[in-house]
Each structure stands twice: as C-alpha cells, then as structure tokens.
Amino acid sequence: MATDRFIVEVEKGKEGVDGGSPSVGSVYRSIYAKDGFPEPADDLLSCWDIFRLDNSLL
C-alpha cells in the first residue's frame, strides 16, 4: 500500500445533537490546498475559460 497521502484532514467531523454519530463528516482537501485555495487568474471568469484559453481551435 502506498505511504504517500495526497489529502489532508482540515476539519474534524461534528457530533450530532443527540451525541450519536457525526452529523457532518470530516473535511478533506488536497495537500496543495491545505492552507486555502490559490486565487484564480484575473482573466478566468468561469470554468469554460480554462478550456477556451487552452484550446487554440475554439
């Protein structure tokens, strides 16, 4: 089994009101975004812009 982990737990699960199982599970992120997500480029307004700017045929 691989020892490298590419996700980190950034927030623990929250207990339910009755003390039973967690009502909200833990939050996991990529190791590259563990301290927050990087700011998007100024010219990207939507996900479509990623493909539009990358593909010279469009």
BAVEX-442665 format. One record per residue (C-alpha): x, y negated, z negated; residue in three letters. Coordinates in steps of 0.02 Angstrom, whole numbers, padded with zeros to 5 digits, always signed. Layout:
BAVEX-442665
XYZALA...
end
This chain:
BAVEX-442665
+00000+00000+00000MET+00063-00174+00041ALA+00127-00279-00103THR+00106-00446-00014ASP-00054-00538-00053ARG-00120-00671+00062PHE-00261-00727-00050ILE-00260-00804-00223VAL-00397-00822-00352GLU-00428-01007-00381VAL-00581-00996-00493GLU-00646-00858-00607LYS-00822-00791-00596GLY-00954-00873-00706LYS-01057-00769-00827GLU-01244-00757-00808GLY-01361-00842-00930VAL-01403-00679-01018ASP-01220-00632-01041GLY-01232-00491-00915GLY-01139-00476-00752SER-01068-00634-00671PRO-01198-00740-00584SER-01061-00815-00474VAL-00912-00715-00414GLY-00731-00771-00413SER-00670-00893-00281VAL-00526-00838-00170TYR-00426-00938-00043ARG-00282-00909+00075SER-00112-00935-00006ILE-00086-01078+00116TYR-00237-01172+00046ALA-00221-01128-00138LYS-00196-01312-00187ASP-00332-01377-00071GLY-00358-01381+00115PHE-00247-01488+00227PRO-00326-01641+00306GLU-00386-01614+00486PRO-00304-01707+00629ALA-00380-01877+00668ASP-00435-01827+00844ASP-00532-01673+00785LEU-00714-01712+00756LEU-00785-01535+00772SER-00731-01354+00791CYS-00760-01370+00978TRP-00619-01499+00989ASP-00493-01366+00939ILE-00536-01264+01094PHE-00566-01413+01206ARG-00395-01489+01171LEU-00306-01322+01180ASP-00378-01265+01347ASN-00320-01366+01495SER-00457-01292+01607LEU-00601-01375+01514LEU
end
